[in-house]
């Protein structure tokens, strides 16, 4: 009779983790070999990714600036219907 420290669930989980790590390692080795074999292709790919990320950031910043400009126009508009130097007095009733 053997004494088992691991249950079946733990055994399956550790085997699944080992499979995932092994596959990830093989993929990283493959990507490394491809990058060494074709450095120009990956340089252009990295440049394209950075360019698209830059365009996306610029567009987001422009949208924020545009929205802020609209909010400033709304806040500076004199025909809003509010009065300056008006105080609201409320009486508090306590019983």
C-alpha positions in Angstrom: 0.0 0.0 0.0 1.4 3.4 -1.0 0.8 6.6 0.8 -0.1 9.4 -1.6 0.6 13.0 -0.7 -1.2 14.3 -3.7 -4.8 13.9 -4.5 -6.0 13.2 -8.1 -7.2 16.8 -8.5 -3.8 18.2 -7.5 -2.0 15.7 -9.8 -4.2 16.8 -12.7 -3.6 20.5 -11.9 0.1 20.1 -11.7 0.2 18.2 -15.0 -1.9 20.8 -16.7 0.4 23.6 -15.4 3.4 21.7 -16.6 1.9 21.3 -20.0 1.1 25.0 -20.3 4.6 25.9 -19.2 6.2 23.5 -21.7 4.1 24.7 -24.6 4.9 28.4 -23.7 8.6 27.6 -23.6 8.5 25.9 -27.0 6.6 28.8 -28.5 9.2 31.3 -27.0 12.0 29.2 -28.5 10.2 29.2 -31.9 9.6 32.9 -31.8 13.3 33.5 -30.9 14.5 31.4 -33.9 12.1 33.2 -36.3 13.3 36.6 -35.0 16.9 35.6 -35.6 16.1 34.2 -39.0 13.9 37.2 -40.2 14.9 40.3 -38.2 13.8 42.8 -40.9 10.2 41.5 -40.9 9.9 41.7 -37.1 11.5 45.2 -37.1 8.8 46.4 -39.5 6.2 44.6 -37.5 7.3 46.3 -34.2 7.5 49.7 -36.0 4.0 49.2 -37.2 2.7 48.3 -33.7 4.4 51.4 -32.2 3.0 53.6 -35.0 -0.5 52.4 -34.5 -0.2 52.8 -30.8 1.0 56.3 -31.2 -1.9 57.1 -33.6 -4.4 55.7 -31.1 -2.9 57.7 -28.2 -3.0 60.9 -30.4 -6.6 60.4 -31.4 -7.6 59.8 -27.8 -5.8 63.0 -26.7 -7.5 65.0 -29.4 -10.9 63.7 -28.4 -10.2 64.7 -24.8 -9.1 68.2 -25.9 -12.2 68.6 -28.1 -14.5 67.5 -25.3 -12.8 69.9 -22.8 -13.2 72.7 -25.3 -16.9 72.0 -25.6 -17.3 71.9 -21.8 -15.4 75.2 -21.5 -17.8 76.8 -24.1 -20.8 75.5 -22.2 -19.4 76.8 -18.8 -18.5 80.3 -20.2 -21.8 80.9 -21.9 -23.6 84.0 -20.4 -27.1 83.0 -21.4 -27.4 80.0 -19.1 -30.3 81.4 -17.0 -28.5 81.8 -13.7 -28.0 85.0 -11.8 -24.8 86.2 -10.2 -24.7 87.3 -6.6 -27.9 85.5 -5.7 -28.1 83.8 -2.4 -30.6 81.1 -1.5 -31.9 81.3 2.0 -33.6 78.3 3.5 -35.1 78.1 7.0 -34.6 75.0 8.9 -37.4 73.9 11.2 -36.6 71.7 14.1 -39.3 70.3 16.3 
